[in-house]
Structures are given as C-alpha cells and as structure tokens.
C-alpha cells in the first residue's frame, strides 16, 4: 500500500536544487504541455535542471489516459486530451497547479513511491491551514473526511506521466476555484454521491494563492530536496508563446 512506502523521494546528497518558478498570468493548457515536454527533454539529456512550475489555467477540462466519454457530462469549457494518468479533471482560476519535472534516475524510479510522496506533500501543506487531508488506497489524490457516514471530498488531484525517467504533470490543489465548474464532468471518474469536491475556501479557510505557494514550497523540501526560487516564467514559456504567435 502507498501508505506503507518510505516517505519522500529525495535526490542523492549534493544534488543541484530544484528550480521553483511561479507564473503570475494564467497559462493556456496546450502551451503548458509544450513547455513541460520541452523542459523534460532537456532534463533527461542533462541540459536543464529539475523544475517545479506553479501556475493557474483558464477554465478547462483535461482527459487522462483512462477517461471515459460518458464522464464528460457538459463540456462547458474546452476539453484537452492529455498523456497523464487518470480520468477527467477540471482546472481553472483559484486552483493552484504545480507541474513537477523531476529526474527519477537521480532519485528512485518507483511510480508508486512518487505518487505517495506527492500525496504526502499535499497532506503536509494542508496541515498548515488546519485541514486534515488523507490518502485513499483505491483513489489517488487527497481527501477530506466530512463525518462518520463515509462522506469525504477531494481537495487535490494528482496526475503523472513519466518520459525518459523524467516526470511530467503533477498536482492541483483547490484553493478557491468555482466549484460549480466541476459539475460538467464526473471528476476523476468517481460518481459515488458520498464523494464530492471541496476547496480550502469551502472549508472556511481564507487562504491566498501566495500563502498556498509558500506552504507547498516549505513542505516540498523535506520530501524531495532543496529548491531555488527563480523569478519569472520558465524560459521555455516565452519561446513557446513566441512560436505560437508566428
């Protein structure tokens, strides 16, 4: 079980810190995927450092490799097929997306342990705001129990792809998105009425995106290793945007 795996996925001693970058403007999904793909290839070939890239998307739905067409109830926003694992999910303003590009050759090439470490990262960050998130062995992501009747809501999703031992995609944490937008899909294919979607705001936590970012960075380092904040967008973003405008 994931909960029994060793905690964390730190690199070897002396490893170069992971770059940590935050985009202030919303980033179109296809552009983000191109940036990730370009950066992951550079990491795999030793031409770039590992990266955690924090951003927000405009409202959209993504379909993972296990997505079922019947789970797209009302496509009120653009729908993008993606190579990450999982089913349908929503991204939009008020949700912090963290794309995690790590070189597993320098760490531990174990996907179950990677997912467990990502879940633990989110759980620890949520504790900063007095929220007790939990993992479920049969449902990837982080859940918040609501009582003793089995009701629980998902507050964070995880979707990962690995190419040449470098991870792509990552996590999404609901800070204060419009939760009505999730009604256009069956989120993550889970239709049990006891399982819904929540956010820090819905739980009564007044948390800004920047406060969420600070908690995520602080809790990332004990699990994955040191980070180095690099101001501005990843350089691949401007190159990709420029190419898209030609």
C-alpha positions in Angstrom: 0.0 0.0 0.0 1.2 3.6 -0.7 0.9 4.5 3.0 3.5 1.8 3.8 6.1 3.1 1.4 9.2 5.1 2.5 8.3 8.8 2.8 9.9 11.1 0.3 11.8 10.9 -2.9 14.9 13.0 -2.2 17.9 13.1 -4.6 21.4 12.0 -3.7 23.4 14.1 -1.5 24.9 17.1 -3.2 22.3 17.2 -5.9 21.6 20.6 -7.5 18.5 22.3 -6.0 15.2 22.0 -7.9 14.2 25.2 -9.6 11.0 26.7 -8.3 9.1 29.1 -10.6 5.7 30.8 -10.4 3.8 32.2 -13.4 1.6 35.2 -12.5 -0.7 35.1 -15.5 -2.9 32.2 -16.5 -1.3 29.8 -18.9 -3.2 28.1 -21.8 -3.1 24.4 -21.3 -1.6 23.4 -24.7 1.2 25.9 -24.1 1.9 24.5 -20.6 2.1 21.0 -22.1 4.6 22.1 -24.7 6.7 23.8 -22.0 6.7 20.7 -19.9 7.6 18.5 -22.8 10.5 20.7 -23.8 11.8 21.1 -20.3 11.5 17.4 -19.5 13.5 16.5 -22.6 16.2 19.0 -21.5 16.3 17.5 -18.0 16.6 14.0 -19.4 19.6 15.0 -21.6 21.3 16.9 -18.8 20.8 20.3 -20.3 18.4 21.7 -17.7 17.7 21.5 -14.0 14.6 19.9 -12.4 11.7 22.2 -12.1 8.5 22.7 -10.1 6.3 25.2 -12.0 3.3 26.8 -10.3 0.6 28.4 -12.3 -3.2 28.7 -13.0 -5.1 27.8 -16.1 -8.1 29.4 -17.7 -11.3 27.2 -17.1 -10.9 23.9 -18.9 -11.2 20.1 -18.6 -8.5 17.5 -19.2 -9.0 13.9 -20.1 -6.4 11.5 -18.8 -5.5 8.2 -20.4 -8.3 6.4 -18.5 -11.0 8.9 -19.2 -14.5 7.6 -20.2 -16.6 9.6 -22.7 -19.7 9.2 -20.5 -18.0 11.1 -17.7 -18.0 14.3 -19.8 -21.4 15.5 -18.8 -21.5 19.0 -20.1 -18.4 20.3 -22.0 -19.0 24.0 -21.0 -15.2 24.6 -21.3 -12.5 23.4 -23.7 -11.6 19.7 -23.3 -8.0 18.6 -23.8 -6.7 15.0 -24.1 -3.5 14.6 -22.1 -0.9 11.9 -21.6 -1.2 11.9 -17.8 -2.8 9.1 -15.9 -6.3 9.4 -14.5 -9.6 10.5 -15.9 -11.4 13.8 -16.3 -10.5 16.8 -14.2 -11.1 20.5 -14.1 -8.5 23.3 -14.0 -9.2 27.0 -13.6 -8.6 30.2 -11.6 -8.4 29.7 -7.9 -6.8 26.3 -8.3 -3.0 26.0 -7.8 -1.5 23.7 -10.4 2.1 22.5 -9.7 3.8 20.8 -12.6 6.6 18.7 -11.3 9.5 17.8 -13.5 11.9 15.5 -11.6 14.6 13.2 -12.9 13.9 9.8 -11.3 17.3 8.5 -12.4 18.7 10.8 -9.7 16.1 9.7 -7.2 14.1 6.5 -7.1 12.4 5.2 -10.2 9.3 4.0 -8.4 6.0 5.4 -9.6 4.0 4.2 -6.5 6.5 5.9 -4.3 6.4 9.0 -6.4 2.6 9.2 -6.1 2.8 8.6 -2.3 5.3 11.3 -1.9 3.1 13.8 -3.9 0.2 12.9 -1.7 2.3 13.4 1.4 3.4 16.7 0.1 -0.1 18.0 -0.2 -1.2 16.5 3.1 1.6 18.3 5.0 0.8 21.6 3.2 -2.8 21.3 4.1 -1.9 21.0 7.8 -0.5 24.5 7.6 -4.1 25.7 7.3 -5.7 23.3 9.9 -7.0 20.9 7.3 -6.6 17.1 7.8 -6.1 15.6 4.3 -5.9 11.9 3.9 -4.9 9.4 1.1 -7.1 6.5 0.0 -5.5 3.3 -1.4 -8.3 2.9 -4.0 -8.4 6.6 -5.1 -5.3 8.7 -5.9 -5.3 12.2 -4.6 -6.0 13.8 -1.2 -9.4 13.7 0.6 -11.0 15.5 3.5 -13.4 13.4 5.6 -16.7 15.2 6.4 -18.2 12.9 9.1 -18.8 9.3 10.2 -21.1 8.4 7.3 -18.4 7.9 4.8 -18.7 11.3 3.2 -15.5 12.9 2.1 -14.5 15.4 -0.5 -11.5 15.6 -2.8 -9.3 18.7 -2.3 -6.3 17.9 -4.5 -5.8 15.8 -7.6 -2.6 14.0 -8.9 -1.8 13.0 -12.5 1.6 11.9 -13.6 3.4 10.9 -16.8 7.0 9.7 -17.0 9.1 10.1 -20.1 12.7 9.0 -20.2 12.6 8.8 -16.4 11.5 12.5 -16.1 8.1 13.2 -14.6 5.5 15.5 -16.2 2.2 17.0 -15.0 1.8 16.9 -11.2 -0.8 18.1 -8.7 -3.7 20.5 -8.5 -4.9 22.0 -5.2 -8.3 23.7 -4.8 -7.6 26.9 -3.0 -10.7 28.9 -4.1 -11.9 27.8 -7.5 -15.5 28.0 -8.7 -16.6 24.5 -7.6 -19.7 24.7 -9.9 -17.3 24.1 -12.8 -16.7 20.6 -11.7 -20.3 19.7 -12.4 -19.5 19.4 -16.2 -17.6 16.2 -15.5 -17.5 13.2 -13.2 -14.3 14.3 -11.5 -11.7 11.5 -11.7 -14.4 9.1 -12.7 -15.8 8.9 -9.1 -19.6 9.0 -9.1 -20.3 7.8 -5.6 -22.6 10.6 -4.1 -20.6 10.4 -0.8 -17.6 11.7 -2.6 -17.5 15.3 -3.8 -15.1 18.2 -4.4 -14.0 20.8 -1.9 -11.6 23.6 -1.5 -9.8 25.5 1.2 -12.4 28.3 0.8 -15.3 25.9 1.1 -13.8 24.5 4.3 -13.7 28.0 5.7 -10.0 28.7 5.3 -9.2 32.1 3.9 -6.0 31.3 2.1 -4.5 33.2 -0.8 -2.7 31.5 -3.7 0.6 33.0 -2.4 0.0 31.5 1.0 -0.7 28.2 -0.6 2.5 28.5 -2.6 4.6 29.2 0.5 3.2 26.1 2.2 3.8 23.9 -0.8 7.4 25.0 -1.1 8.1 24.6 2.6 6.7 21.1 2.6 8.3 20.1 -0.7 11.8 20.4 0.5 11.8 17.8 3.3 10.4 15.2 0.9 12.2 16.0 -2.4 15.2 18.2 -1.5 16.2 21.8 -1.7 14.7 24.3 -4.1 15.9 27.5 -5.6 13.4 30.2 -6.4 13.9 31.6 -9.9 11.9 34.8 -10.6 9.7 34.9 -13.7 8.4 32.3 -16.0 10.3 29.3 -17.3 12.3 30.4 -20.3 10.6 27.7 -22.4 7.3 29.6 -21.9 8.3 32.7 -23.8 9.9 30.6 -26.5 6.7 28.5 -26.8 4.4 31.6 -26.8 6.6 33.2 -29.4 6.4 30.2 -31.7 2.6 30.0 -31.2 2.2 33.6 -32.4 4.2 33.2 -35.6 
